[in-house]
Amino acid sequence: MRQLLKSTTALVLASALAVPQPLWAQGEADPELERRDQLLQNQADQAHQQAQEAAAEEARKAAEKAERQAERKAERQAERKEERKAERQAERQQQRQEQSEVDAEAAAHAEAEAAANAQADAEANAEAQEEGELPDSDQADVDAAEMERQQRREQRRAERQARRAAEAEAEAQAAAAASDEADGEVIEERITDENVRSSDEEFAAAPQATAPAAEEDDGISDLGKIAILGLGALAVGQMLKNGDRVVSNSGDRVVVQTDDGMRVLKNDNVLLRQPGADVRTETFSDGSTRSYVTYADGTQVVTVLSAEGRMLRRTKILPNGEQVVLFDDTRTVEPVEYTELPQMRGDSMRYEGTAVSDDNLRRALMATQPANIDRRFSLSQIRNIDAVRYLVPEIEVESVKFATGSSAIGRDQAQELAALGGAMREAIQANPADIFLIEGHTDAVGAEDYNLMLSDRRAETVALALTEYFDVPPENMVVQGYGEYDLRVQTQDAERANRRVAVRRITPLLNGGT
């Protein structure tokens, strides 16, 4: 019996121990569980607090680092500002010295030119007096003497043109070096219909004069101002560093007086600004630029311009990756010897829309330079030296008529270019490196600078129409206005034959014959 009681007691005790504590006191919380929960909560709160403190410490360190970086940046900026200030002061001093040298050289040149003109006038007067005493039978001798004087004048002008072309080539090589060795300031844009001019739109009017920037704020060259501020940076009457003087400014073009006449400054990349194109432009310290123009079909055109906007080098990259060098004035070429070139105009063809045969038009476009001229020319030589341009045929565009003082043409006028545009497009499809010069000319009536600017604008309009209506690639055209400098008929009176736009295929001149 005693043994049974012991067993029963043990069983009860084991059962009691096996029953959970809440069963001991139903409705009361387990103190041990609460203690464990509180411990876990305390640990979580402590970890959260530590994380907040760590984040705060990290933020403090970051703020201190940013403050130190800002201080170092401010110090570097201050140092660079002082360096730039010293550089500008040194450059202004150098510019003043160079300007003095330019002024002295210009004065000496003007004095020499005046003396030469005076001598020529004296010779002309003397010969004119002799002419009155000559019998009629000797009139041929007088005419020959007059022709000789005209030839001497043309030779002097050709020599000045060659000198100007040589200066442009030196500038081209310097600009190319700057663009090849440096990273420039970058501007990117998408061209739309709103920010380009079409061939049926007149040019927007612009002030004829603008105030130059204050001296203490610039410290850059005149051509650098053109690249940074645009053509409006030049004021009428302003003397440029190279001795040229600004005589007119229309906003899109500037005409300057040089020692050999007038010339027009403009942005040679205007034709490339077609709606839908993406343009990336890098501007370098000397004012020159390198632009990348990408069209919807994947074609990309890379152009290096001088600070005054003149083309120096252009490459076309086709959608298949093939690179085509259109021209490169950064390469060295032989100087032009005027006396070694033919002293006459080359062939010409009058283009009158549908009246011209396609075969004759193609032959004129495909003509090569004379076989005895075994050399190539730079684009600058072709644009600036008449005798070089005359080596290839001129196609006179008679079918397009501009209203007086106008630089725009309507659709009907543009359609007159259909045969010419089709022939040019086919030529470029066959040879993507083909280049065409679009020339503008006026007669001698009116102001010289106005005629030069008007002729250049009209040439641009014809080039735009060739692209807009007939898909002639704009990168394969070069625009140049000559005003009254290249008269077909030598007269100072109004002459329809002198008011013309002309087209030349200049690829043979650039490549040396083909």
C-alpha positions as a printed Julia matrix, in Angstrom:
514×3 Matrix{Float64}:
  0.0     0.0      0.0
  2.8     2.35     0.91
  4.42    1.58    -2.38
  1.23    2.46    -4.28
  0.92    5.83    -2.5
  4.48    6.73    -3.43
  3.85    5.96    -7.08
  0.65    8.0     -7.13
  2.38   11.0     -5.56
  5.17   10.88    -8.13
  2.68   10.74   -10.96
  0.81   13.8     -9.7
  4.01   15.78    -9.25
  5.18   14.92   -12.79
  1.83   15.93   -14.24
  1.94   19.23   -12.43
  5.38   19.97   -13.69
  4.36   19.13   -17.26
  1.38   21.53   -17.29
  2.27   25.08   -18.62
  2.51   27.8    -16.03
 -0.55   29.75   -17.34
 -2.58   26.77   -16.34
 -1.39   27.42   -12.88
 -2.96   30.85   -12.79
 -5.31   31.36   -15.65
 -5.77   35.04   -16.77
 -2.32   36.18   -15.53
  0.7    37.0    -17.88
  3.89   35.07   -17.73
  6.48   37.35   -16.06
  9.35   35.55   -17.76
  7.85   36.05   -21.23
  7.26   39.71   -20.51
 10.85   40.05   -19.38
 12.12   38.47   -22.59
  9.86   40.73   -24.75
 11.04   43.79   -22.89
 14.66   42.76   -23.38
 14.12   42.34   -27.12
 12.39   45.72   -27.36
 15.23   47.38   -25.49
 17.76   45.8    -27.82
 15.76   47.0    -30.9
 15.49   50.52   -29.48
 19.19   50.54   -28.76
 20.04   49.38   -32.3
 17.74   52.0    -33.82
 19.33   54.71   -31.7
 22.81   53.55   -32.69
 21.79   53.58   -36.38
 20.45   57.13   -36.02
 23.63   58.23   -34.29
 25.74   56.57   -37.01
 23.7    58.26   -39.77
 24.01   61.59   -38.01
 27.76   61.11   -37.69
 28.0    60.16   -41.38
 25.99   63.24   -42.36
 28.23   65.42   -40.19
 31.35   63.99   -41.8
 29.84   64.42   -45.27
 28.93   68.04   -44.49
 32.45   68.7    -43.23
 33.9    67.07   -46.37
 31.61   69.11   -48.62
 32.58   72.25   -46.75
 36.28   71.46   -47.16
 35.74   70.73   -50.87
 33.8    73.98   -51.31
 36.61   75.88   -49.61
 39.24   74.23   -51.83
 37.08   74.9    -54.93
 36.65   78.54   -53.92
 40.41   78.83   -53.4
 41.1    77.25   -56.82
 38.53   79.52   -58.47
 40.1    82.54   -56.84
 43.52   81.42   -58.02
 42.26   80.81   -61.56
 40.5    84.18   -61.53
 43.74   85.87   -60.6
 45.59   83.88   -63.25
 43.02   84.79   -65.92
 43.15   88.41   -64.85
 46.93   88.41   -65.21
 46.65   86.61   -68.57
 44.06   89.12   -69.83
 46.24   92.02   -68.77
 49.23   90.47   -70.53
 47.14   89.71   -73.62
 45.71   93.24   -73.75
 49.23   94.6    -73.52
 50.28   92.31   -76.35
 47.21   93.24   -78.38
 47.94   96.93   -77.98
 51.49   96.32   -79.14
 50.34   94.2    -82.07
 47.67   96.76   -82.97
 50.34   99.44   -83.08
 52.38   97.26   -85.42
 49.31   96.55   -87.55
 48.46  100.25   -87.74
 51.99  101.07   -88.77
 52.0    98.33   -91.4
 48.57   99.37   -92.68
 49.69  102.97   -92.93
 52.83  101.96   -94.82
 50.8    99.75   -97.14
 48.25  102.5    -97.74
 51.04  104.95   -98.5
 52.62  102.51  -100.95
 49.24  101.79  -102.54
 48.53  105.5   -102.87
 51.91  106.03  -104.49
 51.27  103.18  -106.92
 47.84  104.55  -107.78
 49.24  108.03  -108.24
 51.9   106.66  -110.57
 49.27  104.71  -112.51
 47.11  107.84  -112.79
 50.06  109.87  -113.94
 50.86  107.29  -116.59
 47.23  107.23  -117.67
 47.1   111.04  -117.91
 50.3   111.16  -119.86
 49.1   108.5   -122.24
 45.73  110.21  -122.55
 47.49  113.44  -123.57
 49.57  111.52  -126.07
 46.42  109.85  -127.36
 44.99  113.22  -128.38
 48.03  113.82  -130.54
 48.05  110.37  -132.13
 46.66  109.81  -135.59
 43.74  107.41  -135.95
 46.07  104.75  -137.33
 47.77  104.53  -133.93
 44.56  103.98  -131.95
 45.37  100.26  -131.72
 48.56  101.11  -129.82
 46.54  103.18  -127.35
 44.1   100.34  -126.85
 46.96   97.93  -126.28
 48.44  100.27  -123.68
 45.1   100.49  -121.9
 44.82   96.7   -121.94
 48.3    96.43  -120.48
 47.37   98.8   -117.65
 44.24   96.74  -116.97
 46.34   93.59  -116.87
 48.74   95.2   -114.4
 45.82   96.18  -112.17
 44.43   92.65  -112.36
 47.84   91.2   -111.55
 48.19   93.42  -108.47
 44.73   92.35  -107.34
 45.56   88.68  -107.96
 48.74   89.03  -105.91
 46.74   90.56  -103.04
 44.21   87.73  -103.32
 47.0    85.16  -103.18
 48.44   86.86  -100.1
 45.03   86.8    -98.43
 44.66   83.09   -99.26
 48.09   82.35   -97.78
 47.12   84.16   -94.57
 43.91   82.13   -94.42
 45.87   78.88   -94.76
 48.15   79.84   -91.87
 45.08   80.62   -89.79
 43.57   77.26   -90.79
 46.58   75.32   -89.58
 46.57   77.17   -86.24
 42.84   76.55   -85.76
 43.21   72.88   -86.64
 45.99   72.53   -84.08
 43.77   74.07   -81.4
 40.84   71.78   -82.22
 43.04   68.66   -82.29
 44.77   69.3    -78.98
 42.03   70.66   -76.72
 38.56   70.01   -75.39
 36.29   72.95   -76.09
 33.13   74.32   -74.57
 30.24   72.14   -75.77
 26.76   73.21   -76.9
 24.18   70.68   -78.11
 20.93   71.48   -79.92
 18.19   69.97   -82.06
 17.38   71.97   -85.21
 13.69   72.68   -85.81
 11.7    74.55   -88.45
 11.47   77.51   -86.08
 15.21   78.19   -85.82
 16.27   77.9    -89.47
 15.68   80.07   -92.54
 14.18   78.62   -95.72
 14.78   79.82   -99.27
 11.43   81.63   -99.49
 12.08   83.73   -96.36
 13.85   87.07   -96.29
 16.71   87.57   -93.87
 15.74   89.08   -90.53
 16.77   92.72   -90.26
 19.47   93.54   -87.73
 21.16   96.71   -86.44
 23.97   98.06   -88.57
 26.13   98.86   -85.56
 26.63   97.47   -82.09
 28.72   98.7    -79.21
 31.89   96.67   -78.57
 32.32   95.09   -75.16
 34.13   97.04   -72.46
 37.86   96.48   -72.59
 38.2    95.24   -69.02
 35.59   92.55   -69.62
 36.95   90.85   -72.72
 40.62   90.13   -73.16
 39.9    88.05   -76.27
 40.58   88.64   -79.94
 38.09   90.16   -82.36
 37.54   86.81   -84.05
 37.13   85.16   -80.68
 34.3    87.59   -79.96
 32.59   86.49   -83.18
 32.67   82.86   -82.07
 31.45   83.58   -78.53
 29.06   86.51   -79.01
 28.18   86.16   -82.68
 28.69   88.61   -85.53
 26.87   91.27   -83.53
 30.01   91.6    -81.39
 31.58   93.73   -84.13
 30.63   97.38   -84.45
 30.55   99.34   -87.7
 33.76  101.36   -87.9
 35.65   99.03   -85.58
 39.25   98.25   -86.51
 40.08   94.57   -86.17
 43.35   93.22   -84.88
 44.45   92.21   -88.39
 43.95   95.75   -89.72
 40.55   95.15   -91.37
 37.77   97.68   -90.69
 34.1    96.79   -90.21
 32.0    98.7    -92.76
 28.58   97.04   -92.28
 26.88   94.49   -90.04
 23.52   92.9    -90.85
 23.54   90.45   -87.94
 23.99   87.39   -90.17
 26.95   88.87   -92.05
 29.72   91.39   -91.52
 31.54   93.18   -94.34
 35.08   94.34   -93.64
 37.41   96.56   -95.62
 40.79   94.94   -96.26
 43.9    96.15   -98.05
 42.68   94.46  -101.27
 38.97   95.33  -101.16
 36.04   94.12   -99.1
 35.17   90.65   -97.88
 32.2    89.16   -96.09
 32.31   87.23   -92.81
 29.57   84.71   -92.0
 28.94   81.31   -90.47
 29.8    78.77   -93.19
 27.83   76.07   -91.35
 24.42   77.66   -91.92
 23.52   75.31   -94.78
 23.95   72.29   -92.49
 21.27   73.46   -90.07
 18.46   71.37   -91.51
 15.27   70.62   -89.49
 15.64   67.42   -87.47
 19.46   67.55   -87.33
 21.29   67.17   -84.01
 24.21   69.59   -83.64
 27.08   69.35   -81.17
 29.5    72.32   -81.28
 32.83   72.61   -79.48
 34.32   76.12   -79.17
 38.05   76.44   -78.49
 40.14   79.13   -76.83
 41.16   80.74   -80.13
 37.51   81.1    -81.2
 37.6    78.24   -83.73
 34.89   75.58   -83.55
 34.36   71.92   -84.4
 30.78   70.84   -85.05
 29.16   67.44   -85.41
 25.89   67.53   -87.37
 23.95   64.25   -87.37
 21.01   63.72   -89.74
 18.06   61.35   -89.43
 19.57   58.85   -91.91
 22.68   58.48   -89.73
 24.99   60.64   -91.85
 27.29   62.79   -89.73
 29.19   65.87   -90.93
 32.21   67.09   -88.94
 33.35   70.64   -89.73
 36.14   72.8    -88.32
 35.51   76.53   -88.67
 37.85   79.43   -88.04
 36.84   82.04   -85.46
 35.32   84.17   -88.24
 33.13   81.25   -89.35
 35.13   80.22   -92.45
 35.35   76.51   -93.24
 38.76   74.91   -92.73
 38.06   71.18   -92.81
 34.98   69.04   -93.42
 34.49   65.28   -93.27
 31.34   63.3    -94.06
 30.75   60.03   -92.22
 28.27   57.88   -94.13
 25.72   55.63   -92.36
 27.91   52.58   -93.14
 30.83   54.2    -91.27
 32.82   55.22   -94.37
 34.61   58.57   -93.92
 34.83   60.99   -96.86
 37.11   64.03   -96.62
 35.34   66.8    -98.54
 38.13   69.36   -98.16
 40.97   70.15   -95.78
 42.55   73.6    -95.75
 44.78   72.58   -92.83
 47.0    70.71   -95.3
 49.87   72.6    -96.88
 49.46   73.52  -100.56
 51.67   75.38  -102.96
 51.17   79.16  -103.13
 49.46   80.44  -106.26
 51.65   82.11  -108.88
 49.29   84.34  -110.83
 51.47   84.42  -113.95
 51.42   80.62  -114.24
 47.63   80.46  -114.6
 45.58   81.18  -117.74
 44.76   84.89  -117.88
 41.2    84.49  -119.07
 37.83   83.22  -117.99
 37.06   79.56  -118.38
 34.09   78.08  -120.17
 30.58   79.03  -119.13
 27.12   77.68  -119.76
 23.82   79.51  -119.39
 21.31   77.5   -117.39
 17.74   78.41  -118.25
 15.75   75.65  -116.57
 14.16   73.19  -118.98
 15.8    74.9   -121.97
 19.17   73.25  -121.26
 19.86   69.66  -122.24
 20.7    67.19  -119.5
 23.78   65.98  -121.41
 25.25   69.48  -121.71
 24.54   70.11  -118.04
 26.28   66.9   -116.95
 29.28   67.63  -119.18
 29.64   71.08  -117.64
 29.42   69.65  -114.12
 31.89   66.85  -114.84
 34.51   69.03  -116.55
 38.05   68.85  -115.17
 40.72   71.53  -114.86
 43.18   72.06  -117.75
 45.72   69.26  -118.19
 48.66   71.68  -117.89
 47.63   72.63  -114.33
 49.06   69.67  -112.45
 48.37   70.6   -108.84
 45.61   70.9   -106.27
 44.3    74.07  -104.61
 42.95   74.83  -101.16
 39.34   75.87  -100.7
 40.57   79.3    -99.61
 42.54   79.72  -102.86
 39.52   78.68  -104.91
 37.16   81.07  -103.12
 39.5    84.06  -103.05
 41.51   83.96  -106.29
 39.53   84.62  -109.48
 42.09   82.98  -111.79
 41.83   79.71  -109.85
 38.03   79.59  -110.06
 38.18   80.29  -113.79
 39.95   76.95  -114.32
 36.61   75.1   -114.15
 33.4    75.94  -116.07
 30.79   78.32  -114.68
 27.1    77.47  -114.95
 25.17   80.75  -114.96
 21.74   80.28  -113.39
 19.67   82.54  -115.61
 16.31   81.02  -114.7
 16.15   82.36  -111.12
 15.2    86.03  -110.84
 15.38   87.94  -107.54
 13.21   90.97  -106.83
 15.14   94.21  -106.3
 16.89   94.1   -102.93
 15.44   90.65  -102.17
 17.26   87.48  -101.14
 14.27   85.11  -101.23
 12.68   83.03  -103.98
  9.29   81.32  -104.06
  8.44   77.75  -105.0
  7.9    78.62  -108.7
 11.37   80.14  -108.95
 12.91   77.23  -107.05
 11.35   74.71  -109.45
 13.42   76.28  -112.23
 16.42   74.63  -110.55
 15.02   71.1   -111.02
 17.4    69.93  -113.77
 20.45   71.48  -112.07
 19.49   70.07  -108.67
 18.9    66.6   -110.12
 22.27   66.61  -111.91
 24.11   67.75  -108.76
 22.36   65.13  -106.61
 23.27   62.35  -109.07
 26.88   63.53  -109.18
 27.15   63.41  -105.38
 25.53   59.98  -105.24
 28.2    58.74  -107.65
 30.99   60.55  -105.76
 30.13   61.61  -102.17
 33.24   63.84  -102.16
 31.99   66.14  -104.94
 31.96   69.84  -103.93
 30.04   72.65  -105.66
 30.69   76.37  -105.26
 27.52   78.49  -105.34
 28.49   82.04  -106.33
 26.54   85.29  -106.04
 27.28   88.35  -108.21
 25.84   91.85  -108.65
 26.43   94.74  -111.01
 28.35   97.86  -109.94
 25.3   100.02  -109.16
 24.85  100.76  -105.46
 27.05  100.62  -102.38
 29.94   98.19  -102.63
 29.4    96.6    -99.19
 25.65   96.26   -99.78
 26.26   94.49  -103.1
 28.73   92.09  -101.49
 26.32   91.16   -98.69
 23.35   90.85  -101.06
 25.23   88.57  -103.45
 26.29   86.29  -100.61
 22.74   86.05   -99.28
 21.36   85.21  -102.72
 23.94   82.47  -103.21
 22.88   81.02   -99.85
 19.23   81.09  -100.93
 19.93   79.12  -104.11
 21.9    76.54  -102.09
 19.04   76.22   -99.6
 16.53   75.72  -102.43
 18.71   73.0   -103.99
 18.56   71.13  -100.67
 14.9    71.84   -99.81
 13.41   70.89  -103.16
 15.93   68.52  -104.77
 17.77   66.86  -101.84
 21.23   68.11  -102.77
 23.34   67.38   -99.62
 24.12   70.76   -98.0
 27.57   69.64   -96.84
 28.64   69.31  -100.49
 28.01   73.0   -101.25
 30.07   76.09  -100.47
 28.49   79.56  -100.66
 30.43   82.67  -101.67
 29.25   86.15  -102.67
 31.49   88.34  -104.82
 29.34   91.45  -105.14
 30.61   93.65  -107.95
 34.18   92.27  -107.85
 33.77   89.8   -110.73
 31.92   91.67  -113.46
 31.23   89.65  -116.59
 30.69   92.91  -118.49
 33.16   95.65  -117.53
 30.82   98.56  -116.85
 29.82  100.68  -113.85
 26.28  100.96  -115.19
 23.33   98.67  -114.5
 23.94   95.43  -116.39
 21.72   92.36  -116.26
 24.59   90.01  -117.23
 26.46   90.97  -114.08
 23.52   90.18  -111.75
 23.75   86.41  -111.57
 24.11   83.29  -109.45
 26.55   80.7   -110.74
 27.54   77.12  -109.91
 30.93   75.49  -110.35
 32.02   71.95  -109.57
 35.32   72.61  -107.8
 36.22   68.99  -106.97
 38.92   68.9   -109.71
 40.58   71.95  -108.18
 40.55   70.46  -104.68
 41.83   67.07  -105.82
 44.23   68.13  -108.55
 42.42   67.38  -111.8
 39.62   64.86  -111.27
